[in-house]
Amino acid sequence: DDFAEDSLSTLKPSGRGGHTAVLIDNVMYIFGGNTVEESFDDHWRIDLNAVEADMLSADIDHTSLSAADGSQADNGWGRITPRGRPPQARIGHSCVAVARRMILYGGRNYINRVFCSGVYMFDVDTQVWDHIEAEGSSFVPPDRTGHAAISHCNGIIFFGWLVK
């Protein structure tokens, strides 16, 4: 039983780069990323209210949250098992928070270098991913990676990119 408790308390995402993170109601959600061997399609959350540190900073060598005093905040992570149509593994994508939803766009698979198309929306309340289809004559931007995005008013602004 002690082993099971220890395993649960150290559950956290593996070290990675190229992922995205958004903050919704003081909960950080991350998606995707890669190592030199693989691209990830996993989805994680950490409730920053549960972290007992006043100041957090990134730990470069692996995925964790570190307090200014060096203590680790590893026990607040939870892996999300979403329903719906989740995006494939990718890096270089953008993700923004709009209301209580994550909007994810673009990127590419790190291993096979294939560009990822489409817009995906994750509802943090229902834990459901949806693939958003363009309607009618809506402008659909080209597949892209390495761009930045922000939410503004009722839309999303993309800046910079590498297109296929």
Secondary structure, DSSP 8 states (H G I E B T S, - for coil): -HHHHHHHHT------BS-EEEEETTEEEEE--B-SS-B---EEEEETTS---SSEEE-TTSS-EEETTS-B--TTEEEE--EE----S-BS-EEEEETTEEEEE--B-TTT--B---EEEEETTTTEEEEE---TT------EES-EEEEETTEEEEE--EE-
